[in-house]
Amino acid sequence: MEAHRTVLVFELARETAAIPIESAHSIVHMTRLDRPPGLPAVLEGVLNLAGTAVPVIRLERVLGLSAEDTGLFSMLIVMKGVSAGMTALLVGRVHEVLSVADGSRVDASREHSFNAFAEGAVIAVGRTIHLLSPERILLEGERQILSDFQAQAQRRLQGWEQ
């Protein structure tokens, strides 16, 4: 029997991509974000998720894709494994949870995928879906900067609660 992988499929800058479902903590409709001064260009802001400061990454900026306006249907995929705490990806919309056969995947060559971020692609439900590796979205130095930023945002958030 062929092995399968369950992925969360979403839209990003008119492309279809997916991450392993186990990387997703939750999905949140776009909401008001805190935008402190000095945000790195790849960050859209900080989500207050039940008292936890969650940095929101503009994934299309990380990948160098054309930026899309955030709209009524934009979604935040809150993830584990990108930095020390939780991180959210701002995406156009979340489509579905899909089971993908390992044999249907075409691996991406390392030279065509920055930091091996794109693991490969599959053709499913009539479209090409790019399979992304959440733990390789950012380089090690970027993860450290994000972790430091997240700690600072958490302290700021806690200051408002006291």
Secondary structure, 3 states (H helix, E strand, C coil): CCCEEEEEEEEECCEEEEEEHHHEEEEEECCCCECCCCCCCCEEEEEEECCEEEEEEEHHHHHCCCCCCCCCCCEEEEECCCCCCCEEEEECEEEEEEEEEHHHCEECCHHHCHHHCEEEEEEECCEEEEEECHHHCCCHHHHHHHHHHHHHHHHHHHHHHC
